Amino acid sequence: MIAQKQHGFADKRAPSERLHYLDDGSGGRGISQLHGWTKGWDRVRCGYAGGVGPDNIGEAIHRATDKGGPNAWLDMESSIRTNEQLDTTKV
């Protein structure tokens, strides 16, 4: 299960190791958030989204690893679509 947070991981409740957390300040609109991602927790899988695409994937990997550690993951959606369909050439 994934819990999406639009304003970082400021939630004071104890994180669950069974739940993945997604930091997406753009709220699914694909607006770049690379410089606004917040630090995740140890031993908890944290994902990052917001404007991640083929043109900035290298920087996104670096920033996500810095904020979320080795278990961080990235969410790309709108930037790898053409005519609202997954475009494997962009992937």
N, C-alpha and C positions, 0 to 999 in steps of 0.2 A: 504494500500500500504506500502511496505517496501523499504527503501533506504539502500543499503549496503555500508559501508565504510570500507576500508581495513586498514586505518591508524587512527582509532579513530574518535572522534566527534569534530575535530578541525575546521570544517566548520564554517565560520563567519556569514553565513546567519541565520536569525531567524528560529528556529525550528518550525515545524508545529505540532499541537496537533492531526491532522488528519493523520499524517504519522508516522509509526514506523521506528526506526533507528536500524540497525544491525551493530555492531562492530565485524568484522571478519578479523583480521590481516592475517589469513592464506589464504584468498581468496577462501574459499570453499575446501581447500585441507585436512582439518581435522588435521592440525598441532596445537599442544597446544599453546594457546594464553592467558591462564588464568592470567598470570602475566603482560600482556601488555594491558589489557582492560582499557579504559579511562572513565572518569566520564561523565555521561549523564546529561540531563537537568531535572529540576523540571517539573512536569505535562506532560512530554513527554515519551511515551513508548519506552524504549531502550532495544534491545536484544543483546546478546553476544554469540559468537560462536568461534570455533577453537579448535578442540581436546577435546570437551566435550563428555564424555561417561560414561558408568556404573561405571568405576573404579574411576572417580573423580567428580561425580555429586554433592556430598556433598560440596566439596570445591568450585565448580562452582556456586552453589546456593548462598553460602556465599559471594563470590566475586561479583557476579552479583548484589545482593541486596545492597552490599556496594557501588558499582559504579553507579547503575541505580535506586536505591530506591525500594520501594515496588511494583512498576509496571514493574520491569525488567523481561525479559523473556530470555530463553535459546534456542539455536538452536543446535540440535544433528542430525547428518545425517549419515556420513560415519561410525561412531563407533557403530551404532546400525543396521548395515546391514550385511548380510551373502550372499555371491554370488550375490551382487548388489541388494538384495531384503530386505525389512524391516523385521527384525527378532524380533518378539514380545517377545521372551524369553529374549533378551537383553534389551528391553524396560522395 
